[in-house]
Amino acid sequence: MFVVTVVFDVEPGEGAAFLARVQQQARDSLEKEPDCHRFDVSVCTKMAERVLLYEIYENADAFTAHLDSDHFKVFDRDVAPIIRSKDVQSWALT
């Protein structure tokens, strides 16, 4: 399995809007991508504008397909103006 973690820092005051949009993205990914097995959204307990995604895909190709999906491209475009930073890491589930 291929694991992806993403940490977003969102512009001040935009945490709730980002959270609503990223939760929709999680639902879309799980419903539309058969090789997306998990898509968790967590909010930092100390900073509401920091959001962690934990995603599990069948393999790296499935993650590439996720990035190429229409729903991801729309999500990425929608949230770009309110993102301060984004850190993406990939992992091998053992």
PyMOL commands that set and color helices and strands:
alter all, ss='L'
color gray80, all
select helices_A, chain A and resi 15-32+60-68+70-82
alter helices_A, ss='H'
color red, helices_A
select strands_A, chain A and resi 2-10+36-43+50-57+83-92
alter strands_A, ss='S'
color yellow, strands_A
deselect
rebuild
show_as cartoon
